[in-house]
Amino acid sequence: MVPTGIAVAIPMGFAGLVTPRSGLAARHGISVVNGPGLIDAGYRGEIKVVLVNLSSEPFTIDRGDRIAQLVVVPVAIQEFVVVDELPDSGRGSGGFGSTGA
């Protein structure tokens, strides 16, 4: 986990998604392990980024390096209803790889 020294106040009804930087991933194989990482609206602590080095080369992170990006998105607040059966859909219950070649 890489500390960023940054804290934010994301408003209620929104969430922050910590995403990889495409250039860092393409050039050095550095990515966000749990990408996107989720920051809830109520969180007020320091943002830490869980990075992984997918290359065979060591990589050093220096203070001020841009290691990830934060995307703030609206979040729909849902109420869930317990049911005995789900309605049919075009996809059905097919799992991974069931919708294409």
Backbone as JSON Lines, residues from 0, in Angstrom:
{"i":0,"aa":"M","n":[0.86,-1.17,0.0],"ca":[0.0,0.0,0.0],"c":[0.9,1.23,0.0]}
{"i":1,"aa":"V","n":[0.62,2.09,-0.95],"ca":[1.41,3.31,-1.09],"c":[0.62,4.49,-0.55]}
{"i":2,"aa":"P","n":[1.08,5.12,0.51],"ca":[0.38,6.3,1.02],"c":[0.53,7.46,0.05]}
{"i":3,"aa":"T","n":[-0.54,8.24,-0.1],"ca":[-0.5,9.37,-1.05],"c":[-0.33,10.72,-0.37]}
{"i":4,"aa":"G","n":[-0.62,10.78,0.94],"ca":[-0.6,12.07,1.61],"c":[-1.82,12.91,1.28]}
{"i":5,"aa":"I","n":[-2.83,12.3,0.64],"ca":[-4.03,13.01,0.2],"c":[-5.25,12.43,0.92]}
{"i":6,"aa":"A","n":[-6.12,13.32,1.38],"ca":[-7.43,12.93,1.91],"c":[-8.47,13.79,1.2]}
{"i":7,"aa":"V","n":[-9.63,13.23,0.97],"ca":[-10.7,13.96,0.28],"c":[-12.0,13.77,1.03]}
{"i":8,"aa":"A","n":[-12.96,14.67,0.77],"ca":[-14.3,14.54,1.33],"c":[-15.25,14.34,0.15]}
{"i":9,"aa":"I","n":[-15.49,13.1,-0.18],"ca":[-16.39,12.79,-1.29],"c":[-17.82,12.97,-0.78]}
{"i":10,"aa":"P","n":[-18.64,13.73,-1.51],"ca":[-20.0,14.0,-1.03],"c":[-20.88,12.74,-1.01]}
{"i":11,"aa":"M","n":[-21.88,12.74,-0.15],"ca":[-22.85,11.65,-0.11],"c":[-23.48,11.52,-1.49]}
{"i":12,"aa":"G","n":[-23.76,10.3,-1.88],"ca":[-24.33,10.05,-3.2],"c":[-23.27,9.85,-4.27]}
{"i":13,"aa":"F","n":[-22.0,9.93,-3.87],"ca":[-20.89,9.74,-4.81],"c":[-19.9,8.75,-4.21]}
{"i":14,"aa":"A","n":[-19.01,8.23,-5.05],"ca":[-17.93,7.36,-4.6],"c":[-16.69,7.7,-5.41]}
{"i":15,"aa":"G","n":[-15.54,7.45,-4.83],"ca":[-14.28,7.65,-5.54],"c":[-13.74,6.31,-5.99]}
{"i":16,"aa":"L","n":[-13.34,6.24,-7.26],"ca":[-12.74,5.02,-7.8],"c":[-11.27,5.3,-8.07]}
{"i":17,"aa":"V","n":[-10.39,4.58,-7.39],"ca":[-8.95,4.72,-7.59],"c":[-8.58,3.77,-8.72]}
{"i":18,"aa":"T","n":[-8.14,4.34,-9.84],"ca":[-7.87,3.54,-11.04],"c":[-6.4,3.64,-11.43]}
{"i":19,"aa":"P","n":[-5.93,2.64,-12.19],"ca":[-4.53,2.67,-12.64],"c":[-4.3,3.8,-13.64]}
{"i":20,"aa":"R","n":[-3.08,4.21,-13.78],"ca":[-2.68,5.14,-14.85],"c":[-2.2,4.3,-16.02]}
{"i":21,"aa":"S","n":[-2.79,4.52,-17.18],"ca":[-2.5,3.66,-18.32],"c":[-1.03,3.73,-18.75]}
{"i":22,"aa":"G","n":[-0.42,4.9,-18.69],"ca":[0.97,5.03,-19.09],"c":[1.91,4.26,-18.16]}
{"i":23,"aa":"L","n":[1.64,4.32,-16.87],"ca":[2.45,3.6,-15.9],"c":[2.33,2.09,-16.11]}
{"i":24,"aa":"A","n":[1.13,1.65,-16.41],"ca":[0.91,0.23,-16.66],"c":[1.59,-0.2,-17.97]}
{"i":25,"aa":"A","n":[1.44,0.59,-19.02],"ca":[1.99,0.22,-20.33],"c":[3.52,0.25,-20.34]}
{"i":26,"aa":"R","n":[4.1,1.26,-19.7],"ca":[5.56,1.41,-19.75],"c":[6.3,0.58,-18.71]}
{"i":27,"aa":"H","n":[5.66,0.38,-17.53],"ca":[6.39,-0.25,-16.43],"c":[5.69,-1.46,-15.81]}
{"i":28,"aa":"G","n":[4.47,-1.77,-16.23],"ca":[3.75,-2.9,-15.65],"c":[3.23,-2.65,-14.25]}
{"i":29,"aa":"I","n":[3.05,-1.38,-13.89],"ca":[2.56,-1.03,-12.55],"c":[1.05,-0.79,-12.64]}
{"i":30,"aa":"S","n":[0.29,-1.44,-11.76],"ca":[-1.16,-1.3,-11.81],"c":[-1.73,-1.29,-10.39]}
{"i":31,"aa":"V","n":[-3.01,-1.0,-10.3],"ca":[-3.73,-1.03,-9.03],"c":[-4.3,-2.44,-8.87]}
{"i":32,"aa":"V","n":[-3.93,-3.12,-7.79],"ca":[-4.33,-4.51,-7.59],"c":[-5.84,-4.66,-7.56]}
{"i":33,"aa":"N","n":[-6.51,-3.88,-6.78],"ca":[-7.95,-3.99,-6.62],"c":[-8.67,-2.96,-7.48]}
{"i":34,"aa":"G","n":[-8.08,-2.65,-8.64],"ca":[-8.6,-1.59,-9.49],"c":[-9.95,-1.9,-10.09]}
{"i":35,"aa":"P","n":[-10.9,-1.03,-9.93],"ca":[-10.71,0.2,-9.17],"c":[-10.9,-0.02,-7.67]}
{"i":36,"aa":"G","n":[-10.12,0.69,-6.9],"ca":[-10.33,0.71,-5.45],"c":[-11.49,1.66,-5.16]}
{"i":37,"aa":"L","n":[-12.26,1.36,-4.15],"ca":[-13.45,2.14,-3.84],"c":[-13.24,2.98,-2.59]}
{"i":38,"aa":"I","n":[-13.55,4.28,-2.69],"ca":[-13.53,5.17,-1.54],"c":[-14.97,5.6,-1.29]}
{"i":39,"aa":"D","n":[-15.49,5.21,-0.15],"ca":[-16.86,5.57,0.22],"c":[-16.96,7.04,0.57]}
{"i":40,"aa":"A","n":[-18.16,7.59,0.43],"ca":[-18.38,9.0,0.72],"c":[-18.04,9.37,2.16]}
{"i":41,"aa":"G","n":[-18.2,8.49,3.1],"ca":[-17.94,8.81,4.5],"c":[-16.49,8.72,4.92]}
{"i":42,"aa":"Y","n":[-15.61,8.19,4.07],"ca":[-14.21,8.0,4.45],"c":[-13.47,9.33,4.46]}
{"i":43,"aa":"R","n":[-12.7,9.59,5.5],"ca":[-11.97,10.84,5.62],"c":[-10.47,10.64,5.85]}
{"i":44,"aa":"G","n":[-10.0,9.43,5.78],"ca":[-8.59,9.16,6.01],"c":[-7.75,9.36,4.75]}
{"i":45,"aa":"E","n":[-6.47,9.12,4.91],"ca":[-5.53,9.23,3.8],"c":[-5.83,8.17,2.75]}
{"i":46,"aa":"I","n":[-5.78,8.55,1.5],"ca":[-5.94,7.59,0.4],"c":[-4.63,6.82,0.26]}
{"i":47,"aa":"K","n":[-4.74,5.51,0.25],"ca":[-3.59,4.64,0.02],"c":[-3.91,3.79,-1.21]}
{"i":48,"aa":"V","n":[-2.91,3.57,-2.04],"ca":[-3.11,2.86,-3.3],"c":[-2.39,1.52,-3.22]}
{"i":49,"aa":"V","n":[-3.13,0.45,-3.5],"ca":[-2.55,-0.89,-3.48],"c":[-2.01,-1.18,-4.88]}
{"i":50,"aa":"L","n":[-0.7,-1.07,-5.03],"ca":[-0.07,-1.25,-6.33],"c":[0.55,-2.63,-6.47]}
{"i":51,"aa":"V","n":[0.69,-3.07,-7.72],"ca":[1.39,-4.32,-8.03],"c":[2.32,-4.05,-9.2]}
{"i":52,"aa":"N","n":[3.49,-4.65,-9.14],"ca":[4.45,-4.56,-10.23],"c":[4.36,-5.87,-11.01]}
{"i":53,"aa":"L","n":[3.79,-5.81,-12.21],"ca":[3.61,-7.01,-13.03],"c":[4.8,-7.28,-13.94]}
{"i":54,"aa":"S","n":[5.8,-6.43,-13.87],"ca":[6.99,-6.64,-14.7],"c":[8.06,-7.37,-13.88]}
{"i":55,"aa":"S","n":[9.14,-7.73,-14.53],"ca":[10.24,-8.38,-13.83],"c":[11.29,-7.37,-13.39]}
{"i":56,"aa":"E","n":[11.06,-6.09,-13.69],"ca":[12.01,-5.03,-13.34],"c":[11.57,-4.33,-12.07]}
{"i":57,"aa":"P","n":[12.5,-3.99,-11.18],"ca":[12.14,-3.2,-10.0],"c":[11.65,-1.82,-10.42]}
{"i":58,"aa":"F","n":[10.79,-1.24,-9.62],"ca":[10.25,0.09,-9.91],"c":[10.24,0.9,-8.63]}
{"i":59,"aa":"T","n":[10.78,2.1,-8.68],"ca":[10.83,2.98,-7.52],"c":[9.79,4.08,-7.66]}
{"i":60,"aa":"I","n":[9.09,4.32,-6.58],"ca":[8.11,5.4,-6.55],"c":[8.69,6.51,-5.69]}
{"i":61,"aa":"D","n":[8.71,7.71,-6.25],"ca":[9.21,8.88,-5.54],"c":[8.06,9.78,-5.15]}
{"i":62,"aa":"R","n":[8.26,10.55,-4.1],"ca":[7.25,11.52,-3.66],"c":[6.86,12.4,-4.85]}
{"i":63,"aa":"G","n":[5.56,12.56,-5.04],"ca":[5.06,13.42,-6.12],"c":[4.77,12.67,-7.42]}
{"i":64,"aa":"D","n":[5.2,11.4,-7.51],"ca":[4.88,10.62,-8.71],"c":[3.38,10.39,-8.8]}
{"i":65,"aa":"R","n":[2.87,10.42,-10.0],"ca":[1.45,10.15,-10.23],"c":[1.3,8.63,-10.42]}
{"i":66,"aa":"I","n":[0.73,7.97,-9.41],"ca":[0.68,6.51,-9.41],"c":[-0.71,5.95,-9.69]}
{"i":67,"aa":"A","n":[-1.73,6.78,-9.6],"ca":[-3.11,6.35,-9.82],"c":[-3.93,7.6,-10.11]}
{"i":68,"aa":"Q","n":[-5.19,7.38,-10.44],"ca":[-6.08,8.53,-10.64],"c":[-7.4,8.26,-9.93]}
{"i":69,"aa":"L","n":[-8.04,9.33,-9.51],"ca":[-9.3,9.23,-8.78],"c":[-10.43,9.72,-9.67]}
{"i":70,"aa":"V","n":[-11.43,8.87,-9.84],"ca":[-12.62,9.21,-10.61],"c":[-13.79,9.24,-9.64]}
{"i":71,"aa":"V","n":[-14.48,10.37,-9.55],"ca":[-15.63,10.5,-8.64],"c":[-16.89,10.3,-9.47]}
{"i":72,"aa":"V","n":[-17.71,9.34,-9.04],"ca":[-18.91,8.97,-9.8],"c":[-20.14,8.97,-8.9]}
{"i":73,"aa":"P","n":[-21.31,9.26,-9.48],"ca":[-22.54,9.16,-8.68],"c":[-22.85,7.69,-8.37]}
{"i":74,"aa":"V","n":[-23.45,7.46,-7.21],"ca":[-23.81,6.11,-6.78],"c":[-25.3,6.08,-6.5]}
{"i":75,"aa":"A","n":[-25.98,5.12,-7.1],"ca":[-27.41,4.94,-6.83],"c":[-27.57,4.19,-5.51]}
{"i":76,"aa":"I","n":[-28.34,4.74,-4.61],"ca":[-28.62,4.08,-3.35],"c":[-29.83,3.17,-3.57]}
{"i":77,"aa":"Q","n":[-29.63,1.88,-3.32],"ca":[-30.67,0.9,-3.61],"c":[-31.22,0.29,-2.33]}
{"i":78,"aa":"E","n":[-32.49,-0.08,-2.4],"ca":[-33.08,-0.91,-1.36],"c":[-33.29,-2.28,-1.98]}
{"i":79,"aa":"F","n":[-32.87,-3.32,-1.29],"ca":[-32.98,-4.67,-1.83],"c":[-34.21,-5.35,-1.26]}
{"i":80,"aa":"V","n":[-34.85,-6.17,-2.1],"ca":[-36.03,-6.92,-1.71],"c":[-35.7,-8.4,-1.87]}
{"i":81,"aa":"V","n":[-35.94,-9.17,-0.85],"ca":[-35.71,-10.61,-0.9],"c":[-36.89,-11.25,-1.64]}
{"i":82,"aa":"V","n":[-36.57,-12.07,-2.68],"ca":[-37.61,-12.75,-3.45],"c":[-37.26,-14.23,-3.55]}
{"i":83,"aa":"D","n":[-38.24,-15.04,-3.87],"ca":[-38.02,-16.47,-4.04],"c":[-37.45,-16.78,-5.42]}
{"i":84,"aa":"E","n":[-37.79,-15.98,-6.43],"ca":[-37.31,-16.19,-7.79],"c":[-37.01,-14.85,-8.44]}
{"i":85,"aa":"L","n":[-36.05,-14.89,-9.36],"ca":[-35.73,-13.69,-10.14],"c":[-36.47,-13.76,-11.48]}
{"i":86,"aa":"P","n":[-36.8,-12.6,-12.05],"ca":[-37.44,-12.62,-13.37],"c":[-36.45,-13.1,-14.43]}
{"i":87,"aa":"D","n":[-36.97,-13.65,-15.53],"ca":[-36.12,-14.09,-16.63],"c":[-35.45,-12.89,-17.28]}
{"i":88,"aa":"S","n":[-34.3,-13.17,-17.93],"ca":[-33.61,-12.13,-18.7],"c":[-33.03,-12.79,-19.95]}
{"i":89,"aa":"G","n":[-32.58,-11.98,-20.9],"ca":[-31.98,-12.5,-22.12],"c":[-30.72,-13.29,-21.85]}
{"i":90,"aa":"R","n":[-29.97,-12.91,-20.85],"ca":[-28.71,-13.59,-20.55],"c":[-28.91,-14.82,-19.68]}
{"i":91,"aa":"G","n":[-29.82,-14.74,-18.76],"ca":[-30.03,-15.87,-17.87],"c":[-28.94,-15.97,-16.83]}
{"i":92,"aa":"S","n":[-28.57,-17.2,-16.47],"ca":[-27.59,-17.39,-15.41],"c":[-26.23,-17.8,-15.94]}
{"i":93,"aa":"G","n":[-25.98,-17.6,-17.24],"ca":[-24.66,-17.93,-17.82],"c":[-23.58,-17.14,-17.13]}
{"i":94,"aa":"G","n":[-22.49,-17.79,-16.83],"ca":[-21.39,-17.16,-16.11],"c":[-20.3,-16.64,-17.03]}
{"i":95,"aa":"F","n":[-19.08,-16.64,-16.55],"ca":[-17.93,-16.1,-17.28],"c":[-17.83,-16.72,-18.67]}
{"i":96,"aa":"G","n":[-17.7,-15.86,-19.67],"ca":[-17.51,-16.33,-21.04],"c":[-18.75,-16.84,-21.73]}
{"i":97,"aa":"S","n":[-19.91,-16.69,-21.12],"ca":[-21.13,-17.27,-21.7],"c":[-21.78,-16.38,-22.75]}
{"i":98,"aa":"T","n":[-21.31,-15.13,-22.89],"ca":[-21.97,-14.22,-23.82],"c":[-21.2,-14.01,-25.11]}
{"i":99,"aa":"G","n":[-20.09,-14.66,-25.29],"ca":[-19.31,-14.45,-26.52],"c":[-18.32,-15.57,-26.74]}
{"i":100,"aa":"A","n":[-17.5,-15.37,-27.78],"ca":[-16.52,-16.4,-28.14],"c":[-15.35,-16.42,-27.21]}
